Amino acid sequence: MTTISSAFPPELKNPAKCSRVHDVYQGWKHENPTKNPIIDFRRVIPEDVAQLEELHKELFPIVYDKQFYEGIASGITHGWVAVWRLRESLESSYFESDELIIGFVTTSQDCRIIKDNDYKHVIKSIPEPFLLQELREKIQDESFEISPSPFGVNVYKYLVYILTMGVVEEFRFLGIAKQLLNTVIGYYQKFSPTVNALFLHVVDYNSSAINLYRRLKFEEILHWNNFYKILDGFYGSYLFSYNYDRSDSTNLFDSYIDIGSNFQADQRRKYGLFNYINKFISNSSKLPKN
């Protein structure tokens, strides 16, 4: 069986399903045609990495390397997952685990991932009344260039990059992707008061994802031609951002699910450069279009 994913170019054949969730779901649905699976949301834990790797292979036409998954395991890359609770949904003979991942979202503030051009365009797009006071003062400084270099690594505290998001085929159209994004929005609104915006790239043929981002009030900043290199083809990308109104510190996002953090700061390990991003972003994406 092949998976269906809108992240793949329309002319390319989608890959075979490799996640265990599909076979488990088919067996469960055959015996329980009128029941609904029990779904929960939580933070990513290191034990999730194997399942996340399977799902990324299924859902994306891009190969994420070992460093990407090490970042998830260590907590350098943040993540939230939607899980199917097997213990409450089916007999223990079906599967040896208590739950299976059926959706995920990953984010990062790592300065090795956020590109200078992205940083400039996202910061420029934030309405002035929404800006943090300290960032507003820096932008108004005549000597300031909108670039990470003037402030060093700490400049990245203002932005969060949404790396990947996906939901397995059998669990789509249940609002899972929307809830995952709402959780991310609420988390950084509540617990990261220095974050002024979230941003992401989406390939321009992925209309399902684009429509979701627009419904959740993400704003299109620009379009890059030939941004992604997928196999032998080049594809455009939209840059979207979600801006926080930091003019009122009491304006908290009320849809956040408080599911806590699984990592302490002193437990996080440093890894080598995250060069997986550069593997699929083409050199012809330096100038914006539209």
N, C-alpha and C positions, 0 to 999 in steps of 0.2 A: 504494500500500500504506500502511496505517496502522500505527503502532507500538503495542505493548501495554505499558502502564506502570501499575503499581499506585498511582502517585502521583496519577493523575487521578481525580476523582470518578466513581463508577460510572455516574452518569447522563449524563456528558459524553462526547462522541465524542473519541477519541484523535486526535492530529494525524498528518499524513502523515509518512512516514519521509523525512528529508532528509540523513542521514549517508551518506557514500560506502561505508561498511563493509558495508552490506547487499547492494548489488549485487556487490561484490567477493566477498563470502562465498558468495552463491548460485552465481556462476560457478565458484568454486573447489570448492564442495561437489559440484556436478554432475560435475566431472571427477575428483574425488578422494573418492568416497563412503566409503572405508574409512579415510581418513587423519584425524588430529587436528591442528588448528592449533597452532602453536608460540606459547605465551603467555609473556610476561615482565612484570616489575613494575619501575617506576622512579619517580623524582621527576618532577614536572611541569617542563617547560621552556617558554620563551616561544613557541616554534614550535607548541606544542600548542593554543594558545588558539582557533584557528579550528575545529579538530575538537571541542574542548570546548563551544564555543558551539553547534555543530550538535546535539550530544548533549543539552545542557541544553534546547534547544528541543523535542526529541523526548520527553524523559523527564519533564518537569515542566510543570505547568499555570501556572507563574509565569514572567514575563518578567524575566530578570536583565539589568540595564543595563550600560552601557559600563564603569562604575567597577568592577563585579564582575570583569570580565575583565581590566581593567587591573591590578587587585590580584593576580590570578593571574600575569600576565606579569611583574610587578615583584618578586614574592616576598613581598609583604605578606600575601597569602593563600597558605598552603602547599597543596600538592597532590601526590597520588600517582596514577599511572595503571597500568592493565593494558593491555599492547599486544600486538597480534597481529603477530608477526614475519613479514613477507611474503617477505623474501629467502629465508628457509629453507623457506617453505611453498608458494610458487607461482612461476610463471615471471614474469620482469620485465615482460613485455608486459601483464600484468594491470593494474598500477598503477604510478604514477611514484614512489611513496614506498617507504621501507623498512619502514614499520610503520603500523598503524592503531590508534587507541585504542578499546578495547572495554569499559573500565570506569574509574571514577575516584572519588576522594574528595577533598574540599577542607576545610580547617580554618583557623581564625583565632583570634588573641588580640587583635585590634584593639579598642580600647576604644569605638570608634564603632559596633561591631556588637553587642557583648554588652550586653544589657538589664539595668537595675538589678534588676528583679524576678527575672529568671533567676539573676543572681548571688546574690541573697539566698537563694533556695530551694535552689540547688545547694550552697552553702557550708553551709547548715543541715543538709543531708542527709548530709554526710560524717561517718562514725563518728569519734568523738573519738580513738580510738587510731590512726587512719589519718592524722590531721592532721599537717602539718608543724609543728614546734615553734613557729616564729615566728607561724604563723597561729593555733595553739592559744592562744598568749599574747594575741593581739589579741582573739580572741573572748571570752576570759575577763575581759578588761578591762571593768569595769562601765560605762565611758563609751563603749564601742564599740557602734556600730550597724552591722549587717551591710549595708553599702552601700559602693560604690566611693569615695564622696567623702572618707572620712577619710585615705586614703593616696595619692590621686591616681592617675595612669595606671598606676603599677607594680602596683597591686592586681590587675590582670588577668593577671599572671604566674601566678596560682594556677589559672586555668581555661583550657580550650581548647574552642572552639565548633566542632562538626562542622557545616559549612554544607550541603554536598550530597554525595550518593553515588548512583551508578547504574551499571548494567551493561546493555549492549545485548542485545536480545531473543535473538539467536542464540547468545549465550555465557552464558546463565544456567544455574543448577543445576550449575555446575562448581566452586563454592567460591570464585569470584573476589571477590564482595562480602565474604565472611568474611576472605579474605586481606588485602584492602585495609584493613579495620577492624583486623585484628591488627597490620598494619604501623603504622598510626597509634598504636595503643595502645603498641606496643613502642618506637616512636620517641620519644614524649614521656616514657615511663618511663626510657629510657636517656639521652637527651640534654637533657631539661628537668626537672631535679630539683626545681624550684619548682612544677611543675604538680601539683596535688592531685586534679584531676578533669577528665574530658572530659564534655561534655553536648551534647544535641541536641534538636530538636523533630521530631516526626513526626505527620503528619495521622492522625486516629484511625481512618479507614477503611482505612489501608494495613497490612493484617494481615501481609503478607509481610515488610515491613521491621520491624514490631514484633516478630515472632517471631524474626527474626535478632538483633536487639539483646538480647532476653532470653536467647537461647542463649549470647551472648558476655558474659553477666553484667552487662549494663547494667541499672540499677534504675529502675523507674518512680517518679518523685517526685510528680507530680500531673497532673491533666487540666485543660486550659483549655477552656471553652466558647467557641465562635465566635472562635477564635484566628485562623484564616486566612480571608481574603476572596478567593474564586476566582470570577471573573466576578461573577455576581449572588448567589452563594451563600456562606454562612458555615459553616465546618467546625471541629470541635474538634481539639485537639492534645494529645499526651502530651509531657511533659518527662522525658527519660531522662538518667541520668548514669552514668559509669563511674568509680569511686573507686580511686585508687592507695593502696596501703598504704605510706606514707612512714616508717613506724616502723623499717624495716630498709632501709638504703640499698643493701644487696647484693641485694635482692630484685628482680632485673631480669627483665623479660619476655623469655622465650627464643625467641619466634617472630618477632622483628623481623628484617626483611630490611635489611641495612645498604646502602642504595642512595645514601647521600650527599646532599649539598645542592648545588643548582645556583646558589645565590645567596650572595654575600658581603654582610655587613651594610652596608658602605659603598656598595654598588651599588643598594640599595633606594631607590626614589623614593617621595615622599609624594604622595598623591592626595586629592581632595576627599572630603567626607563620604560614607560608604557608606549612601545613603538607599534603596537597593533593598529592604532588609529592611522598612522602614516601608510600602512599597507594598502588601504583601500581608498584613501583620498588622493586624487590625481593632482599633478603639478599644474594643471590648467585651471584650477579653481581660485587663483589668486585675486581675480577681479570680479566684483559683483555684477550681476546682470539683472535688470528690471528693478 
